[in-house]
Amino acid sequence: MRVLVAEDDEVLATAVAVGLRREGMAVDVALDGDHALTQLGIIDYDVVVLDRDLPGTHGDDICRTLVAQRSASRVLMLTAASTVKDRVEGLGLGADDYLPKPFEFAELIARIRAVGRRPPTPPANLTYEDLILDPLRRVALRAGQRLALTRKELAVLECLIAADGKPVSAEQLLEHVWDDETDPFSGTVKTTIRRLRTKLGEPPLIETVRDTGYRIGGT
């Protein structure tokens, strides 16, 4: 799950981001509304944790923009105001959920997972030859044997199988699997692909497409 935390309190935003990353989420932070809109124009986030009273572009306007664009991003709105009227207004703007400050981190996690939950119909397993990836249970098997993959390796594998044989660039993998804290020149994608190839075993399944990226289905 990729999450944008749009919160002008830098200490709170950093703490939330660190906590969410420990839960296995990829997290970016925006400290004002203008930055948040820029990020939302570049990246398709699963969930936006949105402070209602952001400087720059107001949180209400960001929420309205997402609704007008029919964005798939779910909005969990945060605010120091906790009256019923405030909650009704926030939800009326199109937010998927509303959490007053101060809040318990465990509740924030639960609400993020709830609004970001997959559709009621479980997603179909992704398959290629003898490889099966269950997106819901986050499990991958090859020839019936479960593979010991990390969260990032599973996410990369999911992107590659879902591409249905089309090459996926390193930039696309960085955007979908990692967050802005990752140095794009660090070789993270190459390292993850190398480990993934080893764990997938023989015969090889991941092909490097010169000057393009990677795809499932090559040697």
Secondary structure by P-SEA (a helix, b strand, c coil): cbbbbbccaaaaaaaaaaaaaaaccbbbbbccaaaaaaaaacccccccccccccccccaaaaaaaaaaaccccccccccccccaaaaaaaaaacccccccccccaaaaaaaaaaaaccccccccccccccbbbcccccccccccccccccaaaaaaaaaaaaaccccccaaaaaacccccccccccaaaaaaaaaaaaaaccccccccccccccccccc
